[in-house]
Amino acid sequence: MTNHGSARRKEIGAVYGAGLIQGVALVTFPAASIVFTSPTDFALSRTEYGGMFVPQAIAAIGAALLAAGLTQRLGAKRIYMVGLVANLASMALLVLSRFVASEHALAYVVLLVATGCLGVGFGFTVPTLNTLAAAFFPHNVDKAVLALNALLGSGTALAPIFVALFVGLGIWWGLPVLVGALILGLLLFSAPLPLSPSADAGSVGLASGRTPFPSRFWIFAAFALLYGVCETLNGNWASLYMTQELGATTAQASVALTVFWGTVTAGRVLLAAIERWFPARTACRVLPLLLAAGFIALALLRPSQPLLGIAAFALCGLGCSALLPLVISFGQAELKAIAASVAGGLIAFYQVGYGIAAFGVGPLETRLGISLDSVFGGTAVVALTLAVIALLIARAPAGLVVEAPQSRA
């Protein structure tokens, strides 16, 4: 019994540690946006910079959709390990890109492959981590998923700090080296662990990826997609918005991105702590309104107000904070028959939104002449749409179970 408890604690440590490391890996590329767009480094245009994330979104969508079905055939551990290996390959390719940075076309191809590998890693790892966290704590799913995503958010907040540090030292590539070393260590730590849901996890555990989605799922999917647009606009474009629209220094831009991801994390931790007084479904209704307010504030700022820009990104981060983990935990709780498919499906739709925001901003600027501040202001409408959908999601009683429709032969 003691050995079983020790093994389970190690499994939980591996899952939550992977969440932290995945967060750092995920933001490594956007955190280094100043390097990628600098004329003295990669000299990417805004459209090229945005296009760099298209393979990531496509690969993440495919991996997330395949994850549940592959888990049934191969087991959660193998999918988790494959995801980590893909993340490791992404970091290795990012380090390699520095050696070919002077060859613009070749460097860009290497970066595209690197983000594609990161997408595979994210798409396999994150749904599996969410499902395992829910299965390890079947009687407290909301807090388990919030805690996991708080650690993922902590990683995303650390990445800009590390980038600023390594850029200051003249070795921006130090971050992917560090992340690669952490992933390698996690692989070695995880290899001997079973990494499977407990026998008493019940229907919160892994489910068949072949079960069709019920109509209720698509409400959650729409929410995840629009959330992906809002989060990515902040996460991928904050640094460039700060430097090129608000006249901020590189340090201020890094602070803004760190503050955004930091408040995302702080919001998740806070909401988990005060859930008794501020229920999760109430938070789901309120947070999109804070996000919309943040976007409006960013659209109204002037080039001489970078410090207010940092405050506005903090508000956006708080608005984003718990929305994705909440929609995943709500979906898994309501659609228990397809819990694993729900996690993967929602991550896939989140990545669709990610792709739209990551790539779409460049063409909006270059082809339609829409300024970045107008893009941020317009996205307030998306956040308000999230608020409307949140009313539909949060309306269901916490104990409601929506059964999946029967598969047709």
Buried (B, 14 or more C-beta within 10 A) or exposed (E): EEEEEEBBEBBBBBBBBBBBBBBBBBBBBBBBBBBBBBEEBBBBEBBBBBBBBBBBBBBBBBBBBBBBBBBBEEBBBBBBBBBBBBBBBBBBBBBBBBEBBEEEEEBBEBBBBBBBBBBBBBBBBBBBBBBBBBBBBBEBBBBBBBBBBBBBBBBBBBBBBBBBBBBEEEEBBBBBBBBBEBBBEBBEBBEEBEBBBBEEBEBBBBBBBEBEBBEBBEBBBBBBBBBBBBBBBBBBBBBBBBBBBBBBEBEBBBBBBBBBBBBBBBBBBBBBEEBEEEBBBEBBBBBBBBBBBBBBBBBEBEEEBBBBBBBBBBBBBBBBBBBBBBBBBBBBBBBBBBBBBBBBBBBBBBBBBBBBBBBBBBBBBEEEEBEBBBBBBBBBEBBBBBBEBBEEBBEBEEEEEBEBEEEEE
